[in-house]
């Protein structure tokens, strides 16, 4: 079963106990209001802990969230949609004197639109668009 493989992998990589991982799964499912499966929660937890779990596209579809289901407290979610608008990259100087960059784009799926904000190096994906 996939969940047992994921748990073993997380234990091997992090040293956490099975009980700790199961508790994190409960918390993650509660945080996401039951929108993901146990496998999806384990996948997200592994990513947050820096443990790589590779899966095929069928599994990724299990943890995709629709734009209309997004809540402010959600973290590390997977959205699939079409980019409707890309805004230009703004450069600015921080209080500490370092340079910063910020941009955003509008992502659309069949349930709505959402603005995605990118900071600093993440804006590089928009450079040649």
C-alpha positions in Angstrom: 0.0 0.0 0.0 1.3 3.4 -0.9 0.7 5.0 2.5 2.9 2.5 4.2 5.7 3.1 1.7 5.4 6.8 2.2 5.5 6.5 6.0 8.5 4.2 5.8 10.3 6.6 3.5 9.6 9.6 5.8 10.8 7.6 8.8 14.0 6.6 7.0 14.8 10.1 5.9 13.7 12.1 9.0 13.9 9.8 12.0 10.3 10.7 13.0 8.2 8.0 14.6 5.2 6.5 12.8 3.0 8.0 15.5 4.4 11.5 14.8 3.8 11.1 11.1 0.2 9.9 11.6 -0.4 12.9 13.8 0.9 15.2 11.1 -1.4 13.5 8.6 -4.4 14.2 10.8 -3.4 17.8 11.2 -2.8 18.3 7.5 -6.1 16.8 6.6 -7.8 19.0 9.2 -5.9 22.1 7.8 -7.1 21.3 4.3 -10.7 20.5 5.5 -10.7 17.0 4.2 -10.0 18.0 0.6 -7.1 15.5 0.3 -6.7 11.8 1.0 -4.3 10.3 3.5 -1.8 9.7 0.6 -2.1 13.3 -0.5 -1.4 14.5 3.1 1.7 12.2 3.3 2.9 13.5 0.0 2.6 17.1 1.2 4.2 16.3 4.5 7.1 14.6 2.8 7.7 17.6 0.6 7.6 19.9 3.6 10.2 17.8 5.3 12.4 17.6 2.2 11.7 14.0 1.5 11.2 13.3 -2.2 8.4 11.0 -3.2 8.0 10.6 -7.0 4.7 9.5 -8.3 2.9 9.3 -11.7 0.4 11.9 -13.0 -2.6 9.9 -11.8 -1.4 10.4 -8.2 -0.8 14.1 -8.7 -4.4 14.5 -9.8 -5.4 13.2 -6.3 -3.9 16.2 -4.6 -4.9 19.0 -7.0 -7.0 21.7 -5.5 -9.5 23.7 -7.6 -9.3 27.5 -7.4 -12.7 27.7 -5.7 -11.6 25.4 -2.9 -8.5 27.4 -1.9 -8.6 28.7 1.7 -6.2 31.4 3.1 -4.5 28.9 5.5 -3.6 26.4 2.8 0.1 25.8 2.0 2.0 23.7 -0.5 -1.0 23.0 -2.8 -1.0 22.0 -6.4 -3.1 24.0 -8.9 -3.5 23.2 -12.5 -5.0 25.9 -14.8 -4.4 28.3 -17.6 -2.4 31.5 -17.2 -4.7 34.3 -18.3 -2.5 37.3 -17.6 1.1 38.0 -16.7 2.0 41.2 -14.9 5.4 42.9 -15.4 8.2 42.3 -12.9 8.8 45.2 -10.5 12.2 45.8 -9.0 12.6 47.5 -5.7 15.1 48.2 -2.9 14.5 46.7 0.5 15.1 48.6 3.8 18.3 46.6 4.2 19.5 47.8 0.8 19.2 44.5 -1.1 17.4 44.3 -4.4 14.0 42.6 -4.7 11.7 41.6 -7.4 7.9 40.9 -7.4 5.4 40.0 -10.0 2.2 38.1 -10.4 0.0 36.2 -12.8 -3.6 35.3 -13.0 -4.4 31.6 -13.1 -7.7 30.3 -14.3 -9.5 26.9 -13.9 -13.1 25.9 -14.5 -14.0 27.2 -11.0 -12.5 30.7 -11.1 -9.4 32.8 -11.2 -6.6 33.4 -8.6 -3.7 35.8 -8.5 -0.4 34.1 -7.9 2.4 36.3 -6.5 6.1 35.5 -7.2 9.0 37.0 -5.3 12.7 37.4 -6.2 14.2 34.3 -7.9 10.7 32.8 -8.5 10.0 35.7 -11.0 12.6 34.2 -13.3 9.9 31.9 -14.8 8.2 35.0 -16.2 11.4 36.5 -17.7 10.9 35.5 -21.4 7.1 35.4 -21.4 
